[in-house]
Amino acid sequence: MVLQMTSRRKIRELIIQFLYQWEMNKESPFEQTLSLFWDVVEIKEEDKKVVEEWIRDIIKKKKTIEEKINSYIKNWSLDRLAIVDKCILLLGIYEILYRKDIPPAVTINESVEIAKKYSTEASGKFVNGVLDAIRKESGRQAWVTSS
């Protein structure tokens, strides 16, 4: 019997759900929040490792990513963003800047779809605009992966 891996979409959604939980409970220690998250999430062990690796890497780079977000939201501030939109942007920017194995167009499309599912239609357009601007600034081609 072949075990099927969790879809990339589901992995992204889990990462965003964790980031949301962590944003809502900033006073809680990271490891405690992560442990509580895994208490309620069912996922294959190999997929759990991928999700946790990405989460830890995003958290390490969070300050840099938040600075990027701030530089692209005109007449707005990070603390005024809907938390779900902020979490989607954290993951999307992380993928564009640090995951050269994923074409930016895939990241942007997935982020927009997740924004539409968990936030609003307007959020999808907002996420698209911010991520595409960051992709252009990064110099990455939309459909090309870097080695």
KATAGI-V946472 format. One record per residue. N is the residue number from 1. RES is the residue in three letters. SS is DSSP state (h for helix, s for strand, l for the rest). NEAR is the number of other ideal C-beta (glycine too) atoms within 10 Angstrom. D_CENTER is the distance of its C-alpha to the mean C-alpha in Angstrom with 1 decimal. Layout:
N;RES;SS;NEAR;D_CENTER
N;RES;SS;NEAR;D_CENTER
This chain:
1;MET;l;3;31.9
2;VAL;l;4;28.6
3;LEU;l;9;25.5
4;GLN;l;7;22.7
5;MET;l;12;19.2
6;THR;l;17;16.5
7;SER;l;10;14.9
8;ARG;h;13;11.7
9;ARG;h;12;10.8
10;LYS;h;13;11.7
11;ILE;h;18;9.9
12;ARG;h;21;6.5
13;GLU;h;19;8.1
14;LEU;h;21;9.3
15;ILE;h;23;6.4
16;ILE;h;22;5.5
17;GLN;h;17;9.3
18;PHE;h;24;9.9
19;LEU;h;23;8.0
20;TYR;h;17;10.1
21;GLN;h;17;13.0
22;TRP;h;19;12.9
23;GLU;h;14;12.8
24;MET;h;10;15.7
25;ASN;l;13;17.6
26;LYS;l;8;17.3
27;GLU;l;5;20.9
28;SER;l;13;20.4
29;PRO;l;9;20.2
30;PHE;h;13;16.9
31;GLU;h;8;18.8
32;GLN;h;10;20.4
33;THR;h;19;17.2
34;LEU;h;19;15.9
35;SER;h;10;19.3
36;LEU;h;14;19.5
37;PHE;h;17;16.2
38;TRP;h;14;17.8
39;ASP;h;7;21.0
40;VAL;h;8;19.8
41;VAL;l;12;17.5
42;GLU;l;6;19.5
43;ILE;l;16;18.1
44;LYS;l;12;20.0
45;GLU;h;7;20.4
46;GLU;h;10;19.2
47;ASP;h;16;15.9
48;LYS;h;16;15.6
49;LYS;h;11;16.1
50;VAL;h;17;13.3
51;VAL;h;23;10.8
52;GLU;h;17;12.5
53;GLU;h;10;12.7
54;TRP;h;20;9.0
55;ILE;h;21;8.7
56;ARG;h;12;11.9
57;ASP;h;13;11.0
58;ILE;h;21;8.1
59;ILE;h;17;10.7
60;LYS;h;12;13.3
61;LYS;h;16;11.9
62;LYS;h;14;10.6
63;LYS;h;8;13.9
64;THR;h;12;13.8
65;ILE;h;23;10.4
66;GLU;h;15;11.8
67;GLU;h;10;15.0
68;LYS;h;21;13.6
69;ILE;h;20;12.3
70;ASN;h;13;15.8
71;SER;h;12;17.6
72;TYR;h;15;16.4
73;ILE;l;18;17.0
74;LYS;l;5;20.7
75;ASN;l;5;22.9
76;TRP;l;12;20.1
77;SER;l;9;18.5
78;LEU;h;12;15.2
79;ASP;h;8;17.0
80;ARG;h;9;18.0
81;LEU;l;18;14.7
82;ALA;l;14;14.0
83;ILE;h;14;11.8
84;VAL;h;20;9.8
85;ASP;h;22;9.4
86;LYS;h;20;8.5
87;CYS;h;25;5.7
88;ILE;h;31;4.5
89;LEU;h;28;5.7
90;LEU;h;23;4.6
91;LEU;h;26;1.7
92;GLY;h;28;4.6
93;ILE;h;25;7.1
94;TYR;h;24;6.7
95;GLU;h;25;7.4
96;ILE;h;24;10.1
97;LEU;h;18;11.7
98;TYR;h;16;11.7
99;ARG;l;17;11.4
100;LYS;l;15;14.7
101;ASP;l;9;15.3
102;ILE;l;15;13.0
103;PRO;l;20;14.6
104;PRO;h;26;12.7
105;ALA;h;16;14.2
106;VAL;h;15;12.6
107;THR;h;24;9.1
108;ILE;h;22;10.4
109;ASN;h;14;12.3
110;GLU;h;19;9.8
111;SER;h;26;7.6
112;VAL;h;22;11.1
113;GLU;h;14;12.3
114;ILE;h;23;9.8
115;ALA;h;27;10.5
116;LYS;h;15;14.1
117;LYS;h;12;14.1
118;TYR;h;17;12.8
119;SER;l;18;13.8
120;THR;l;13;16.4
121;GLU;h;10;17.7
122;ALA;h;11;17.8
123;SER;h;22;14.1
124;GLY;h;19;13.6
125;LYS;h;13;16.0
126;PHE;h;21;14.6
127;VAL;h;22;11.0
128;ASN;h;16;13.0
129;GLY;h;14;15.3
130;VAL;h;22;13.0
131;LEU;h;26;11.0
132;ASP;h;16;14.4
133;ALA;h;13;16.1
134;ILE;h;23;13.9
135;ARG;h;22;14.5
136;LYS;h;11;18.2
137;GLU;h;13;18.4
138;SER;h;15;17.0
139;GLY;l;7;19.9
140;ARG;l;19;18.0
141;GLN;l;12;19.5
142;ALA;l;14;17.5
143;TRP;l;9;18.7
144;VAL;l;11;19.6
145;THR;l;13;18.1
146;SER;l;13;19.4
147;SER;l;5;21.3
